[in-house]
């Protein structure tokens, strides 16, 4: 018996929730006790590979190895107790293909940032499919989503096509891949992840026959869609916890973060400053009217039906800070960006458009590419650091401008939310209070809350609210953006369509 599993029932043992947050650059695993406190934490990095311009891939086995390692390390440092349930949250649109018999991946995972299917999406748009896809799925044609990635695998990877022909092909987002490995083969995904594939009917919560036919995706290869909250499978012998531990919470990372803030009422909104920046605004229990340049998506799949959200996706957020650190060498560690940026009052006219893999909302241009404009000899590393932070803020503001009026403060989380200057600038840009929770691991906490509520560790959202410490609040006006909105828009216009411009133009 593993040291963190109590024999028999939970009687006489304290129980904990294991929350797995599998993200684009790494896996964070938390152990959460009955008082909703983090009592164990571990992290395992994930490598990205870039085999061609615009291509981004992961090794699915490295992801699985990192999940096992981080889970064991988190449990090793936590007080002994029974793992009552597991919650999983994950990078969403990333596509994985594996063999149902061996559980081995058939090809590298295609990451959500990957734009190799841009021409396929353009062809579908030209063929008049955009409106029908929007009506069925709430999404727009974009290489961002999973369906095009699945189709590319089927068309270009012989092993994937062969597995389809033998009936052994399994396709899914990262949650489905992890559940298959944790359980020894269960093939399920929750409605939040399924809603990001371009294959789920947003009204019914089921796979759309029209969409699977359009993208030529075999329905039998797709996972069963289950609620985000509720027991869906049990761990097997290869899991880093005792066999028979229930998996009771699943949500894509952005939806998990929204729930981690306990933002469950219509109008509540959050911004996650991770690799990208993703804004979700809860839109209630009925599918809301579509808003141009925003996505309509699932907030949660509840046992009694779906709840909905508006989403705006910014593809490059914290990844810009990583680039300034790793490729330009302006800083040694990400937190240093704040100190460097505070050394100057403005950007000396420099503007960074971080369109490394295109631009998301409201531009939705996979052919946009990054640019630094306004350079003079007077621009220093500090000015570029400040321009980088302001670029993140301005991209978020572009999305906020599209959303219905928010109710209450803007909740924030993600690694870059530790940056006080960034949040002060965001508060001023939005002219709204920004609230940062005591622990910014909100995504993993959301998965833990779902699993704990399903398993009876907590009785209600109000029960959880009573356990949460007060957030840190940032008020508008204390810091002001140096880059005004017209200048930002002029800079973006120069980055749009760059990859589509012929080299001899």
Secondary structure as GFF3:
##gff-version 3
##sequence-region A 1 505
A	DSSP	beta_strand	15	22	.	.	.	ID=ss1
A	DSSP	beta_strand	26	32	.	.	.	ID=ss2
A	DSSP	beta_strand	38	45	.	.	.	ID=ss3
A	DSSP	beta_strand	57	58	.	.	.	ID=ss4
A	DSSP	alpha_helix	60	77	.	.	.	ID=ss5
A	DSSP	beta_strand	82	90	.	.	.	ID=ss6
A	DSSP	beta_strand	96	99	.	.	.	ID=ss7
A	DSSP	beta_strand	109	110	.	.	.	ID=ss8
A	DSSP	alpha_helix	118	126	.	.	.	ID=ss9
A	DSSP	alpha_helix	130	137	.	.	.	ID=ss10
A	DSSP	alpha_helix	146	156	.	.	.	ID=ss11
A	DSSP	alpha_helix	158	166	.	.	.	ID=ss12
A	DSSP	beta_strand	169	172	.	.	.	ID=ss13
A	DSSP	alpha_helix	174	183	.	.	.	ID=ss14
A	DSSP	beta_strand	188	190	.	.	.	ID=ss15
A	DSSP	alpha_helix	191	194	.	.	.	ID=ss16
A	DSSP	alpha_helix	209	215	.	.	.	ID=ss17
A	DSSP	three_ten_helix	219	221	.	.	.	ID=ss18
A	DSSP	beta_strand	224	226	.	.	.	ID=ss19
A	DSSP	beta_strand	229	234	.	.	.	ID=ss20
A	DSSP	beta_strand	246	252	.	.	.	ID=ss21
A	DSSP	alpha_helix	253	260	.	.	.	ID=ss22
A	DSSP	beta_strand	269	273	.	.	.	ID=ss23
A	DSSP	beta_strand	277	284	.	.	.	ID=ss24
A	DSSP	beta_strand	295	302	.	.	.	ID=ss25
A	DSSP	beta_strand	305	314	.	.	.	ID=ss26
A	DSSP	alpha_helix	318	326	.	.	.	ID=ss27
A	DSSP	alpha_helix	336	342	.	.	.	ID=ss28
A	DSSP	beta_strand	351	353	.	.	.	ID=ss29
A	DSSP	beta_strand	371	373	.	.	.	ID=ss30
A	DSSP	alpha_helix	381	400	.	.	.	ID=ss31
A	DSSP	beta_strand	410	413	.	.	.	ID=ss32
A	DSSP	three_ten_helix	415	418	.	.	.	ID=ss33
A	DSSP	alpha_helix	420	430	.	.	.	ID=ss34
A	DSSP	beta_strand	434	436	.	.	.	ID=ss35
A	DSSP	alpha_helix	442	455	.	.	.	ID=ss36
A	DSSP	alpha_helix	461	465	.	.	.	ID=ss37
A	DSSP	beta_strand	472	474	.	.	.	ID=ss38
A	DSSP	alpha_helix	485	495	.	.	.	ID=ss39
A	DSSP	three_ten_helix	498	500	.	.	.	ID=ss40
###
